[in-house]
Structure formats: C-alpha cells, structure tokens
Amino acid sequence: MHIAVVVKQVPDLVEELEVDAAGTGLDRAWVKMKLNEFDDHALEQAVLLKEAGGAQVSVVALDGEGIDQVLYAAVARGADRALKVDAGTQEPLDSRRAATALAGAIRDLGPDLVLTGVQAADDLFGQMAPFLAAELGWPHVSVVSQVEVAGAAVRVQQEYAGGRMATLEVDLPAVIGVQAAPQPPRYVPVSRLRQAMASGALETATAGAGAGTGGAAVTQLAKPEAGRGAEMLTGSPDQVAEKIEALLRERGLLRG
C-alpha cells in the first residue's frame, strides 16, 4: 500500500489578517503560516495506516515559502518521502488550479490512495479532494473520520448532518478528504525534525504543462464592516416580548 498525502499551508487565523494593496488577497508579508488543520489530520491518518499495515507514505505539496519545513516535519512524523512540486509560481493557488498542478506528480508517484484535508480556510473553492479525484479519474469520498484498508479497497467512515455516520467501501485507487483522524496529530520532537532536515529526504518535481490554470480569480477582498453590536433587551418576559414585537414592526417584519 502506497499512500500519498497532499498538504498545504494556511494563514494562522489567530493572527491579525490584513488585505494586500491590490485588494485581492491577504498581505502575507507578516502573517504567520501553519499546516492546514485538516491536512494535519490526513497525515496522521496516513501514518496510522502505515503503523497498522506497513504502508509507504509520501507527502506532496506545492512549492512555496516555508513549505520545506512542513515537509521535513512530515518526515519526522513518519512519512517515508517528501515531494515538493514547482508550479512555476510562488503565489498561492486555489484548490482547482492546485489539483491540476499536483495531478501529474501524483500519477508519477503511483500511489494506491491519496489523502488530503477535507477543506482549507483560505481556499476560494474550499476543497482539494474532489478536484484532485476528477483530475486523476479516481473515486472520491470526503468528510471522512476514519480509513481502514480492506484488500483492494478502503472502508471509510463518512459523517452526515446531525452527527450521523455511514460506512462506505471504496475501490482503490481513490482520493479521500479527511475531516479528522482517529487520534489527534502527534507532536514532533525538535530532535527528530533536525534528523529529517539532515537526511536530505526532500525531493522536487515540476508540474506539467497547463498546470495551475482554469481556476477563478478574486476581484476584490475586504474585511467585514463592524456593526453597532448587539442590543440587549432587559426586563420581564412580557416586557422583552413587547420590545421584540416593536422592533419587528419597526422593520416591517410584523403586520396586523
């Protein structure tokens, strides 16, 4: 079993985010980047599958500032290979264009299974897994919380609205959008990270012709405007009800 895990960095939402001068993206000059949370869980799921059945794990990411550290950390956590794909730009690509850029490199790796995060907070389209599956021509399942190998297929737990779970069996090769691994992503000791960086395990590849095209472009981005804030209604239940009725009538939402 050969598992490829697609990862990316996203802005840390704890940081104060600013719109760039062009008004079409985030100013990334000072923003802190981190591994996408859902990709983190996809990597953990892959390492768990390796520990359970001896799978080989390859981690793949588009080239970009700071991505080497992410890939070396993945090796320190248990990945066997780390591949950085050059799409000819340092600008972040949305999932539709990124899938096109990554598909050729993933075909060359020849994995049986591709795992990636179910979504990313900074992505215009929000999901890598379905676009990558379409590029590869493979079956796909997303919102998955557990993956088990079942011969020439994988058995996955998919979550539905209201916390309902379904068990699906998917023929390999396949692409899975991971929402959560069975356990939290493991901590990487600094010593193991240094060993991974010293190993020279990072490989590089170039995206094929036409990679990174066909997506949508952001024409304007702006911070949400701050409103007046909430108005707290006080008094007895009858008094609060009267105030609500008056507000609804004032806004033309209640008649009669």
Secondary structure per residue as TSV (DSSP state, phi and psi in degrees):
chain	resnum	aa	ss	phi	psi
A	1	M	-	360.0	124.2
A	2	H	E	-115.9	121.6
A	3	I	E	-113.4	127.5
A	4	A	E	-104.5	133.9
A	5	V	E	-116.6	121.4
A	6	V	E	-94.7	125.3
A	7	V	-	-128.4	161.6
A	8	K	-	-153.2	164.8
A	9	Q	E	-98.9	149.8
A	10	V	E	-133.8	156.8
A	11	P	E	-63.2	140.8
A	12	D	-	-73.3	115.4
A	13	L	T	-71.6	-6.9
A	14	V	T	-72.1	-26.1
A	15	E	S	-76.5	159.5
A	16	E	-	-78.1	120.4
A	17	L	-	-98.5	138.4
A	18	E	-	-125.2	146.8
A	19	V	B	-79.4	141.2
A	20	D	-	-73.3	173.7
A	21	A	T	-62.8	-30.4
A	22	A	T	-76.1	-17.0
A	23	G	S	75.1	18.2
A	24	T	S	-120.2	2.4
A	25	G	S	-165.5	-176.1
A	26	L	B	-85.6	145.1
A	27	D	-	-77.0	107.0
A	28	R	-	-94.6	9.5
A	29	A	S	-62.2	-38.3
A	30	W	S	-120.8	-6.7
A	31	V	-	-70.9	141.0
A	32	K	-	-82.8	132.6
A	33	M	E	-104.6	151.0
A	34	K	E	-146.8	164.3
A	35	L	E	-63.5	131.9
A	36	N	-	-53.5	130.8
A	37	E	H	-56.5	-43.0
A	38	F	H	-71.5	-34.3
A	39	D	H	-64.8	-34.6
A	40	D	H	-59.0	-43.1
A	41	H	H	-70.2	-35.4
A	42	A	H	-62.5	-41.2
A	43	L	H	-64.3	-42.9
A	44	E	H	-61.7	-41.2
A	45	Q	H	-62.2	-40.1
A	46	A	H	-64.4	-43.2
A	47	V	H	-65.8	-36.7
A	48	L	H	-63.4	-40.5
A	49	L	H	-64.9	-36.9
A	50	K	H	-63.6	-45.3
A	51	E	H	-66.1	-31.3
A	52	A	H	-80.2	-32.6
A	53	G	H	-139.6	9.0
A	54	G	-	78.4	28.4
A	55	A	-	-69.3	156.8
A	56	Q	E	-96.0	135.2
A	57	V	E	-118.3	124.9
A	58	S	E	-116.8	131.6
A	59	V	E	-105.6	132.9
A	60	V	E	-126.2	138.4
A	61	A	E	-151.3	151.0
A	62	L	E	-71.4	146.4
A	63	D	-	-64.1	146.4
A	64	G	-	176.7	165.1
A	65	E	T	-61.2	127.2
A	66	G	T	85.2	-3.9
A	67	I	H	-72.7	-25.7
A	68	D	H	-57.9	-43.9
A	69	Q	H	-61.6	-40.8
A	70	V	H	-62.5	-43.8
A	71	L	H	-68.6	-40.5
A	72	Y	H	-64.8	-37.9
A	73	A	H	-63.1	-35.6
A	74	A	H	-65.2	-39.1
A	75	V	H	-64.3	-41.5
A	76	A	H	-62.7	-27.5
A	77	R	H	-85.0	-10.3
A	78	G	T	133.4	-3.3
A	79	A	-	-69.3	147.5
A	80	D	S	-90.6	-31.6
A	81	R	E	-136.2	153.4
A	82	A	E	-135.3	123.9
A	83	L	E	-122.9	126.4
A	84	K	E	-107.0	125.1
A	85	V	E	-106.2	124.2
A	86	D	E	-89.7	113.7
A	87	A	-	-97.4	8.7
A	88	G	S	84.0	9.3
A	89	T	-	-151.5	147.5
A	90	Q	S	-94.3	-5.7
A	91	E	S	-73.5	141.9
A	92	P	-	-65.8	137.3
A	93	L	-	-102.7	143.9
A	94	D	-	-71.1	169.7
A	95	S	H	-63.2	-32.7
A	96	R	H	-63.9	-47.5
A	97	R	H	-74.2	-35.4
A	98	A	H	-63.6	-38.4
A	99	A	H	-61.2	-41.0
A	100	T	H	-63.3	-40.7
A	101	A	H	-68.9	-33.4
A	102	L	H	-88.2	-22.8
A	103	A	H	-58.1	-43.6
A	104	G	H	-63.0	-43.5
A	105	A	H	-64.2	-37.2
A	106	I	H	-69.0	-39.9
A	107	R	H	-58.8	-42.1
A	108	D	H	-64.2	-33.5
A	109	L	H	-67.7	-33.8
A	110	G	-	69.1	45.3
A	111	P	-	-76.4	158.3
A	112	D	S	-85.2	-25.4
A	113	L	E	-146.8	137.3
A	114	V	E	-116.8	127.0
A	115	L	E	-114.4	139.7
A	116	T	E	-152.5	166.1
A	117	G	E	-66.2	149.5
A	118	V	S	-66.5	-26.6
A	119	Q	-	-164.4	174.1
A	120	A	-	-141.4	140.2
A	121	A	T	-66.9	-26.8
A	122	D	T	-99.7	10.8
A	123	D	-	-95.3	129.0
A	124	L	S	-59.4	-39.0
A	125	F	S	-94.1	-28.9
A	126	G	-	95.6	-20.6
A	127	Q	-	-139.8	129.8
A	128	M	S	-88.0	-41.1
A	129	A	H	-54.8	-50.9
A	130	P	H	-65.0	-36.2
A	131	F	H	-68.8	-41.2
A	132	L	H	-66.4	-40.1
A	133	A	H	-62.0	-39.7
A	134	A	H	-65.3	-40.6
A	135	E	H	-63.6	-39.1
A	136	L	H	-84.0	-19.6
A	137	G	T	74.5	31.9
A	138	W	-	-110.7	158.0
A	139	P	-	-67.2	159.7
A	140	H	E	-147.4	142.1
A	141	V	E	-138.5	136.1
A	142	S	E	-122.4	176.6
A	143	V	E	58.4	50.0
A	144	V	E	-103.6	137.7
A	145	S	E	-116.1	-3.0
A	146	Q	E	-162.1	140.4
A	147	V	E	-130.6	130.6
A	148	E	E	-130.4	140.0
A	149	V	E	-77.7	133.1
A	150	A	E	-132.5	72.5
A	151	G	T	69.2	-119.8
A	152	A	T	-90.4	21.0
A	153	A	E	-144.0	172.9
A	154	V	E	-124.0	144.9
A	155	R	E	-106.4	123.8
A	156	V	E	-123.6	152.5
A	157	Q	E	-102.4	116.6
A	158	Q	E	-110.4	133.6
A	159	E	E	-94.4	138.1
A	160	Y	-	-114.6	175.4
A	161	A	G	-57.6	145.2
A	162	G	G	78.4	12.1
A	163	G	G	78.7	10.1
A	164	R	-	-72.6	141.3
A	165	M	E	-117.6	143.7
A	166	A	E	-126.2	143.9
A	167	T	E	-102.1	121.6
A	168	L	E	-121.2	146.3
A	169	E	E	-113.8	125.3
A	170	V	E	-120.6	129.3
A	171	D	E	-68.0	144.9
A	172	L	S	-91.6	150.0
A	173	P	S	-76.2	154.7
A	174	A	E	-151.9	162.6
A	175	V	E	-117.2	129.4
A	176	I	E	-121.1	129.0
A	177	G	E	-93.3	109.0
A	178	V	E	-88.4	128.5
A	179	Q	S	-93.3	-40.6
A	180	A	-	-156.3	139.2
A	181	A	-	-80.9	161.6
A	182	P	S	-61.4	-18.8
A	183	Q	S	-140.7	158.8
A	184	P	-	-61.2	148.2
A	185	P	-	-55.7	137.0
A	186	R	-	-76.1	153.5
A	187	Y	-	-78.0	142.9
A	188	V	-	-105.8	112.7
A	189	P	-	-63.4	146.3
A	190	V	H	-59.2	-36.6
A	191	S	H	-62.4	-41.3
A	192	R	H	-70.2	-34.6
A	193	L	H	-64.2	-41.6
A	194	R	H	-64.5	-39.2
A	195	Q	H	-62.2	-41.3
A	196	A	H	-64.8	-41.4
A	197	M	H	-67.2	-33.0
A	198	A	H	-78.0	-17.9
A	199	S	H	-74.3	-20.2
A	200	G	T	66.6	31.9
A	201	A	-	-77.6	-7.5
A	202	L	E	-76.3	124.5
A	203	E	E	-107.6	159.5
A	204	T	E	-127.7	152.5
A	205	A	E	-147.2	163.4
A	206	T	E	-114.6	133.6
A	207	A	-	-65.7	148.2
A	208	G	-	-72.9	175.4
A	209	A	T	-62.3	139.4
A	210	G	T	85.8	-2.7
A	211	A	T	-68.8	146.1
A	212	G	T	77.8	17.8
A	213	T	-	-116.4	165.0
A	214	G	S	93.1	4.1
A	215	G	-	-91.0	-174.8
A	216	A	-	-100.7	154.0
A	217	A	-	-110.1	138.3
A	218	V	-	-78.9	126.0
A	219	T	-	-96.1	-25.1
A	220	Q	-	-158.2	140.1
A	221	L	-	-136.2	135.0
A	222	A	-	-148.6	152.3
A	223	K	-	-70.6	147.3
A	224	P	-	-65.1	141.1
A	225	E	-	-76.2	137.7
A	226	A	-	-75.4	133.3
A	227	G	-	-89.1	-169.6
A	228	R	-	-74.7	-16.9
A	229	G	-	96.1	172.9
A	230	A	-	-77.4	146.1
A	231	E	-	-101.8	118.0
A	232	M	-	-85.2	126.9
A	233	L	-	-96.3	125.0
A	234	T	-	-117.8	166.3
A	235	G	S	119.0	-173.0
A	236	S	-	-72.3	166.5
A	237	P	H	-54.4	-40.8
A	238	D	H	-66.4	-39.8
A	239	Q	H	-66.7	-41.4
A	240	V	H	-63.7	-41.1
A	241	A	H	-61.7	-40.7
A	242	E	H	-64.5	-39.8
A	243	K	H	-65.9	-40.1
A	244	I	H	-63.8	-43.6
A	245	E	H	-61.0	-42.9
A	246	A	H	-63.4	-40.1
A	247	L	H	-65.5	-41.5
A	248	L	H	-64.9	-40.8
A	249	R	H	-66.4	-39.8
A	250	E	H	-59.5	-35.4
A	251	R	T	-93.4	6.5
A	252	G	T	72.1	21.8
A	253	L	-	-96.6	-6.1
A	254	L	-	-138.4	130.1
A	255	R	-	-129.1	163.7
A	256	G	-	92.9	360.0
